[in-house]
Amino acid sequence: MMNKKNRAVGGAPIVESRKKSLGIYVHIPFCRSKCEYCDFYSIRGGRSKELMDRYLGAVLAHIREAAPSAIGYEVDTVYFGGGTPSLLGEKRLREILKCIDKRYRVTKDAEITLEANPDSATDRKALKRLRKAGFNRLSLGVQSMDDALLQTIGRIHTRQQVQEAVAAARKAGFKNLSLDLIYGLPGQTMEGWEKTLSDAVGLHPEHLSCYGLKLEEGTPLYRRQGELTFPDEDMQADMYLYAVEFLKQCGYEQYEISNFAKPGFASRHNLKYWLMQEYAGFGPGAHSDFGNVRYGYARDLERYLKGELVLQESETVDSDEREREYLMLRLRTVQGVDPREFEYRFRQRFAPLAALLQQCAREGLAEQDGNGWHLTAKGFLVSNRIIGLLQDELAREKNRRLEAAARGDYRVV
């Protein structure tokens, strides 16, 4: 039940549930081919039935083993990411979802997302069976509507397959469809980006994610950057600002730096990350923030298949880290930060941070909305710098308080 005091982001209510809510992420690390820019953990060409069956068994065992730790939680989002989850096959995907539903307390209105590449999502009958099994949101990795650009970055689908996948999804009963797009691609022009956006909107998705290309060290595209021509920083900024304004005119509400949705269709699962809500990940390379512990499993498929749940990282998150995280994640959203919530949650004064945000507001980078602060579209472009300044100020404020306490002056606190 929604508390009337809760605000909405992208039309989706941000609800502080009376019962603890949990998101579940299932990583499927298989891809038909590896994209030139991708740094996610994935295995190229892993399509043998034996391998897929072994992975299914390992994931099911992991999900069952972790279930007792989730007693007292309600699962309200499930997200199958990758890799290309659709490559696992609809029967195996249905079996994983069935196991989650059996072992965990999944709400009736849970958002259940499947990521897919357009070339693996054109089978209407398979999609219909997935829809019937409970999947209700489909996220397609489109990236561009330009076939030449798709080839440049190693994507194996075509513009036509995007259209076919969208049509198949609609016929299968999916009423919540998201498309991922990338700007700043090698050889991409402003006109080309505008056309990709226009074509994507013409497919009438409920949700769009627009990401700026990031050259990750170790990827083929990173190694080839000397051979290719990329849009410069100014053009990428123009591409971003154009997307924000164009999508607004088309009825998409921006609710996070890179995410836009029709009213009521913001990604509830992704909001968990940005609103610091709990989620548990399954599969090699999957990350979790659960029980105030942040942990991630090793990117090692073979050990995972043997039932070895090797942690690559694990840390109990202290209050200082949560404060920094709050600023970093909340300022990615249009909702922004609420000074009253910050002071109540962390027992810290917000005034020193407000002074910095007021300076940002004078530069057109931030706005005060009621009692909260959020970054503008131009502010999002330099969000890392702004967040860094705020975190530095937070550290200075803490040191000032500690020095005052050492003098016996507790009035400063």
Order of alpha helices (4+ residues) and beta strands (2+ residues): beta-beta-beta-beta-beta-alpha-beta-alpha-beta-alpha-beta-alpha-alpha-beta-alpha-beta-alpha-alpha-beta-beta-alpha-beta-beta-beta-alpha-beta-alpha-alpha-alpha-beta-beta-alpha-alpha
